[in-house]
Amino acid sequence: MDQKQILAHLTFQHAVRNPDVEDCWREGYEKGFDSDQLDDIDALNPYKKDSIEYQYFDEGLMAGLYKEQPRFAVNPTKAAQQTALADVQQATTAAKKPAPSLWEQTRNWIYATAYRLLGLGAAAIMAIVGYQLVDFAFI
């Protein structure tokens, strides 16, 4: 082996033994995004517990499970698919929520108006009582 081959081999071994934390996060994100289960999360993490790689993989896994935007650049085609999927999911959940009926809107307006009037009434009563106390004190 010459010097270039040894250097390439050592570089490869270093990359295998010490993965980049961004790669750990991406790997966790992709695993989390692909799975919809919150069952045995610790079993999905291949890194040694209490290591930085374990922490980054776990953060990526949680971000993927909750369909958050990726912190680091993910595979471009997969990232586009993921954001499109997240947009579709948000649109379908928004479409499933029915609009409030006219009665519910009216009832909410009545409650809000009554609450405001009670607040104004309480402020007016406090002003009158305060004026009476000040007037009584200076007589």
C-alpha positions as CSV (number, residue, x, y, z in Angstrom):
1,M,0.0,0.0,0.0
2,D,1.3,3.4,-0.8
3,Q,0.7,6.5,1.2
4,K,-2.4,7.7,-0.7
5,Q,-4.2,4.4,-0.2
6,I,-3.4,4.4,3.5
7,L,-4.7,7.9,3.9
8,A,-7.9,7.1,2.0
9,H,-8.4,4.0,4.1
10,L,-7.8,5.9,7.4
11,T,-10.2,8.6,6.2
12,F,-12.8,6.0,5.4
13,Q,-12.4,4.3,8.8
14,H,-12.6,7.6,10.6
15,A,-15.9,8.5,8.8
16,V,-17.4,5.1,9.6
17,R,-16.4,5.2,13.3
18,N,-17.2,8.9,13.9
19,P,-20.2,9.9,11.8
20,D,-21.1,13.5,11.3
21,V,-23.8,14.7,13.7
22,E,-25.8,16.2,10.8
23,D,-25.8,12.7,9.2
24,C,-27.0,11.2,12.5
25,W,-29.8,13.8,12.7
26,R,-30.8,13.2,9.0
27,E,-30.8,9.4,9.5
28,G,-33.1,9.8,12.6
29,Y,-35.3,12.3,10.8
30,E,-35.8,9.9,7.9
31,K,-36.5,6.9,10.2
32,G,-39.0,9.0,12.2
33,F,-40.7,10.4,9.2
34,D,-41.1,7.0,7.7
35,S,-42.6,5.4,10.8
36,D,-45.8,6.4,12.4
37,Q,-45.3,4.6,15.7
38,L,-44.1,5.9,19.0
39,D,-43.5,2.4,20.5
40,D,-39.9,1.4,21.2
41,I,-38.1,4.6,20.1
42,D,-34.8,3.6,21.9
43,A,-34.6,0.5,19.8
44,L,-34.5,2.6,16.6
45,N,-31.4,4.4,17.7
46,P,-28.2,2.5,16.6
47,Y,-25.7,4.7,18.5
48,K,-24.3,4.3,22.0
49,K,-26.5,5.9,24.7
50,D,-25.1,9.1,26.2
51,S,-23.2,10.0,23.1
52,I,-23.6,13.1,20.9
53,E,-24.6,10.9,18.0
54,Y,-27.4,9.3,20.1
55,Q,-28.7,12.8,21.0
56,Y,-28.7,14.1,17.4
57,F,-30.3,10.9,16.1
58,D,-33.0,11.2,18.8
59,E,-33.7,14.8,18.0
60,G,-34.0,14.0,14.3
61,L,-36.2,11.0,15.1
62,M,-38.6,13.2,17.1
63,A,-38.6,15.9,14.5
64,G,-39.5,13.3,11.9
65,L,-42.2,11.7,14.0
66,Y,-43.9,15.0,14.5
67,K,-43.4,16.0,10.8
68,E,-41.5,19.2,11.6
69,Q,-39.4,21.0,9.0
70,P,-36.0,19.5,8.7
71,R,-33.2,21.4,10.6
72,F,-30.5,20.1,8.2
73,A,-30.8,19.6,4.4
74,V,-32.3,16.2,3.7
75,N,-32.3,14.3,0.4
76,P,-33.7,17.0,-2.0
77,T,-36.3,14.8,-3.5
78,K,-37.3,13.3,-0.2
79,A,-37.5,16.7,1.4
80,A,-39.8,17.9,-1.4
81,Q,-42.0,14.9,-0.9
82,Q,-42.0,15.4,2.9
83,T,-43.0,19.1,2.7
84,A,-45.7,18.3,0.1
85,L,-47.0,15.5,2.3
86,A,-47.0,17.8,5.3
87,D,-48.9,20.5,3.3
88,V,-51.5,17.9,2.2
89,Q,-51.9,16.6,5.8
90,Q,-52.5,20.2,7.1
91,A,-55.0,20.9,4.3
92,T,-57.0,17.7,5.0
93,T,-57.1,18.3,8.7
94,A,-58.2,21.9,8.1
95,A,-60.9,20.6,5.7
96,K,-62.1,18.0,8.2
97,K,-62.9,20.7,10.9
98,P,-66.4,21.9,10.3
99,A,-67.2,25.6,10.4
100,P,-69.1,26.8,13.4
101,S,-72.9,27.1,12.9
102,L,-74.7,30.4,12.9
103,W,-76.1,29.6,16.4
104,E,-72.5,29.0,17.7
105,Q,-71.3,32.2,16.2
106,T,-74.2,34.1,17.7
107,R,-73.7,32.6,21.1
108,N,-70.0,33.3,21.1
109,W,-70.7,36.9,20.1
110,I,-73.3,37.3,22.9
111,Y,-70.9,35.9,25.5
112,A,-68.1,38.2,24.3
113,T,-70.3,41.2,24.4
114,A,-71.7,40.3,27.9
115,Y,-68.1,39.9,29.2
116,R,-67.1,43.3,27.8
117,L,-70.2,45.0,29.3
118,L,-69.5,43.4,32.7
119,G,-66.0,44.7,32.6
120,L,-67.2,48.2,31.7
121,G,-69.8,48.0,34.5
122,A,-67.3,46.9,37.1
123,A,-64.9,49.7,36.0
124,A,-67.8,52.3,36.3
125,I,-68.8,51.0,39.8
126,M,-65.2,51.2,40.9
127,A,-64.9,54.8,39.6
128,I,-68.1,55.8,41.4
129,V,-67.1,54.2,44.7
130,G,-63.6,55.7,44.5
131,Y,-65.0,59.1,43.9
132,Q,-67.4,58.7,46.9
133,L,-64.5,57.7,49.1
134,V,-62.3,60.6,48.0
135,D,-65.2,63.0,48.4
136,F,-66.0,61.6,51.9
137,A,-62.4,61.9,53.0
138,F,-62.2,65.6,52.2
139,I,-65.4,66.7,53.8
